[in-house]
């Protein structure tokens, strides 16, 4: 939005400067005697016998006539000036745009533009003399001012759009945004479809705004329109989750249309996400393992929902007791597999004979893997039978003790 304001201000300055300059020179010409007046004065001085004054008046008449022949059409000057300004804006418009993040970039661009303009000013005078264009001194000054404004504008625009790469040209000079306060959280397509981000945001854990880039929303729409039923359901679920977050008062969701800088529009969404997050100095929220690694290699902060879920899972220590329902046999003999409410897998030694029963176990160890957390324990007793009022049950004893009901 700020670039549009700069464009309008630039065009307004050019038009106002042309109007003032043309009006000023027209008024100067009104107060300047014409060549006929000087010739008449020269004749009068000649009749009076003052040949020196007559010669001076004739010389002034010649100079005024020469200046008059050099006077350009002011309307042509105005049209040319406005055309150059519009051309400069069109060239800047067609270049990749970046949002204005550092005021220092503007000052640096103006400084560079002023230096370039100062170096090119003699070139205009040289062109006027070598090519014998016959431009008046006032016109040369106007041309210099217009050139200076255009060069400063282009320099500011280029510094704003390439401030992240300026250090490669000028060492130790870098215009990186210094973020104070909350950094935006950029959502990945997979984390929106997953849906857990909505529940986490409802707890008001995130105080920073959640940003959804336009290309992520477009990918969700493409998935929702897929002919494959599974993909279509996932895409529609993602759109529903996004709509739910936008309707919530506890979540600040923003749709950002800014294109990622320096990335081909046809590039993969993962590359766009990394570039977009790095440009806005945000943090990327995802549950994609590969995207997580790529973002870390590019120096982008990542919040992995799976890691967050593992971090809030139940912490158990060896020797503690817990309850779990055995749902299937394990890979080893006499092992049973159960799951906690948060999805943590529990391997119960001696639980193979108690499938579909709720048992109590003693924790022996816990293992944290990339796939999640696993808990290992020994069977202690069956709880379902005790609640059903049954007496002692016969069965194989658990390792290290007697099985009781």
N, C-alpha and C positions, 0 to 999 in steps of 0.2 A: 504494500500500500504506500509506503514511504517513497519508493521509486517513482510511482505515478505522480506524487506531489512534486518530486524533484523535476520530473519531465515538464509538468505544467509551469513550474516556476522558471525553468530555463527558457521555455518558449516565450513566456511573458516578459522576461528581462530583455530578450533579443528584440521583440516588437517595440517595447517601450524605448529602448536605446536608439533604435532606428528612427522612431518618431521624433525624439528629442533632438537627435543630430540633424535630421533634415530641417526641422523647424528653426534650429539655431543658425544653420548656414543660409537658409532663405532670408532670415532677418539681417544677417550680416551683409548679404548682397543688396538689400534694400537701402542700407546706409552708405554703400560704396558708390561714388560718382561713376558714371559710365564713360566710355571712350569719347563720345561726342562732347561731353562737358570739358574734358581735358584738352581736346583739340581746339575748342572755342577759346579756352583760357590761353592756349599757346599762341593763337592768332592775335589775341589782345596784347599779350606780352611782346609779340613781334612788332606790332604797330607802335607800342610804347618804346621800342628800341631795346628792351631787355631780352637779348638773345639767349642768355643763360637760362632764365626762367622759362622762356618759350621752349628751349630744348628739353628741360626737365618735364614740362607738361606733355610734350610729345612722347617722351619716354614712358610716362605714366599711362598715357592713352594706349600705347602699344602693349604695356603689361596687362592693363585691364582687358583689352581685347583678347589677349592670349589666354587670360584666365577664363574669360567668357567662353572661348572655344573649348576650354578644357572642362567646363561645367557639364557634368553628366545629368542624365535624367534621374531625378530623385525617386520617381516611381520605380524605375528599373533597379535602383539600389535597394529599395524596400523589398521588392519581390525577390531579388537575389539573396538578401539577408535572411528572409523568412524561409526561402527554399533550402538554404544551407542548414538552418536550424532544424527544419523538419527532416532533412536527410540525416543529420546527426542522430536525432531521436530514433529514426527508423533503423539505423545501423545498430544502435544500442538495444533496441527492442528485440531485434532478431538474434542477439547473442544470449547465451544461457544466463539466466538471472539468479541472483542469490539475495536473500533478505539482508537488510542493513543491520549489522550486529555490533559494529564498533565505530564510534565517532572519530576515533583516530584515523580510520581508513579515509574518511572524507578530507581531513586536514592534510594527510599525506598525499592524497590525489591532487588537491589544490596546489600543494607545494611543487609536485612534479610537473603539473600542467603549467604553472607560472614559469618554471625554469625552461621548459620546452618552448613556450611562447616567446620568452626573452631571447632564446637562441635563434628562433625563426623570424623574428621581426626584421632583421637586416635583409633577409632573403626576399621579402616582399618589395623592399625598396630597390634591391638589385634587379629583380624581375622587371619592375617598372622602368628602370633606366636602360637595361640591356635590350629589352624588347620594344622600347620606345612606345609604351602604352599611353603616355600622356596623361596619366592620372594626376589629379590635383592633390596637394598635400593633405587637405582635409579628408579626401576619399581614402588616401593611404592610411591615415590614422583610424578611420572607421573600419577598414579592412583588418588592421592589426588588432583592434578591440574585439571584433567578431571572431577572429582566429583564436585569440586568447580564451574567450569564453568557451568556444567549442572544444579546444584542447583540454581545458580544465574539467569540463563536463565529462569528456571521454575518459580522462585519467581517473576521476572520482568513480565513475561507473566500473571501470576495469579493476580498480583496487577493491571495490566492494565485492565484486563477483569472483575475484581470485585471491582474496586475502589469505586463504589457507595455504596457497602455494608461493606467497611472496617471499618466504624465507629461502627458497631455492634460488631466487634472483639476487636478493640482498641478504647476506648472512646476518643472523642475530636480530632480524626485524621480523616480527610475527604478529599478526592481528587475530589472535584467538580470543574467542569470547570468554570472559571471566564470569561464570555463572554464580550469582549470589542467591541463596535461598533454594527453592525447590527446583529440581531438574525434571523435565517432562519424562513420562514413562511411555515408550513406544510399544504398541501391541503387535504381536505377530499373528498371522492368520491361524496357525495351529493353536495358539493359546486362547484365541477367541472361540474357536470351535470346541476346544476342551471344556470350556464353561466354568472351570474352577475360579478363574479370575473375577467373575462376577460375584461369587460368594465371598472371596477374599476382600474385594473392594467394598462390599456391603458392611464389613466389619470396621471400615474407616481406617484400615491399616495404612493405606496410601493417601497421603495428603496432597501429593503432586497430581497435576492433571494427566489423564490417560489420553494419549494421542494415537489416532488411527489414521495412517497415511491413506491418501486417495487410492493408490495402487493396491493396498491391502483390501480395501472395500471392493474394488473392482474384481480382485481375485475371488473374494467371497461370493460375489454375484455370479461369476463364471462357474464356480463349483455348485452353486445352488441351481443353475440352469443345465447342469451336466445330464446327459442321457442315462448315465449310470445311477441306479437307484441309491446305492450306498453313498456315493459322493453327493448326490442331490440332497439327501437327508442331512449329511454333515454340513453342507453349505447353508441350508435353511436353519439348522440349529445355530450356526454361527451368527446369522443375521438376527435370529431371535434373541440370542445372548447380548448382542450389541444393542438392540432396541431396548432390552431390559435395563442395561446399564445407563443408556441415555435417559430413560424415564425415571431413574432413581435419583433422589435428592442427595444421596450420600456419595455419588460418583460424579466427577467432572470429566466427561468424554468430549473430545474435540476431533473433528475431521479436518485434517490438514491437506490442502491441495498443492503444497510446495513440492516441485519435482526435486528428486535427489540430485545434487550437483555432480557433474563429471561422470554420469552413468548413462549408458545408452537406454532410451525409453523401452527398447525391446529386451533389455537384460532381465535376468531372473529376479524374482521378488526378493530372494535372500540378499543379493548384492545391493538392491535398492534399499532394503531395510537397514543394512549396515551403514551405507553412505548417508541415508536420511538421519539416522540416529546420531552419527558422528557430527553431522552438520548442525543439528540443533542442540548438541551437547546434552543429549538425554541418556536414558538407560533403556535397554531393550529387554522386554519381557517375552519369554518364549519357553517352550518345552521341547524344542527340536535340538537334539544333541549336536548334529552337524553345524547348524546355524550358531549354536552356542560357541563352538570351537572357532569358527570363522570370525565371529564378532570379537572374541578374546584376542585373536591374532591381529586384528585391526585396531586394537586398543579401545574397544567399546565396552562399557560396563553392561553386564548381563544379569538379569534376575531370572533364574530357571525355576519354573513352577514346581517341577519334580523335586529339585533340591529344597525348595521351601516346604513342600509337603513332607519330605523326609525329615526336615529339621523339627517339625512340630509333632512328629509321631511319638507314641508312648516310649519313654525311656525306661528300660528295665535293666536290673543288675543281677548278676549271678547269685542264686540263692533265693530270689523272690519267687512268690507263687502267683499264678494267674490262671484265668479260665479261657478255654477256647473250645469251639465245636470242631470235631474231626470230620472232614468232608471227603477225603480220599486217601488212599495209601501212598506212602512215600517210595522213593527209589530204593532205599535199603530195606533189609528185612526188619519187620516189626515196627517200622516207622509209619506214623500217621501225619497227615498234613491238614492244618487248619489256618484260618485267616482272622485277623482282628478287624474291628470295624473300619479302621483306616486303610485296610488292604495289606497290612504287614503279614507276611507268610510265617507260620509257626510250624517247625518240625518237631514232632513229639516222639521221643524214643519210647517204644512200647505202646503206641497208640493205634497200630494197625487193626487190632481186634475191637476197636471202639469207634468205628466209623459211624457217623450220624449221631454221635453222642457228645454231650458237653462234659469235658473232663477238666480236672485241675492238674496243673503241672508245675514242676520246679524248674526255673530258668537255669540253664548251664552256661550259655554264651549267647552273644548277639553278633551278627555280621552285617556290616554296611557295604553294599555293592552299588554299582552304577544303576542296576535295575531296581534297587530299593533295599529295604532292611529285612533281614531274616533273623528269627529268634529260634534258638534250639533249647529244648527242655526234656525232662524225664516225666513220664506219666506218674501221677500221684494217686488220684482216685476219680471215679466217675460221679459226676454231680447230678446228671439227669435221673439216674436210678434212685438216688437218695431223695430227690424231690417227689418222685412218684410213690414214695412210701415203701419201697421194696426192702427186704432184709439183706442179709449178706449174699453176695453173688459169688458164684464159683467162676474161676477163670484163671488164666495164667498170671502169676504174680509179676508185679513190675520190678524192674531191675533196682536193686538196693532197698527193697521193702515189700510189704504185703499189701495187695490191693484190697481196699475196703469200700463198702458201699455207704 
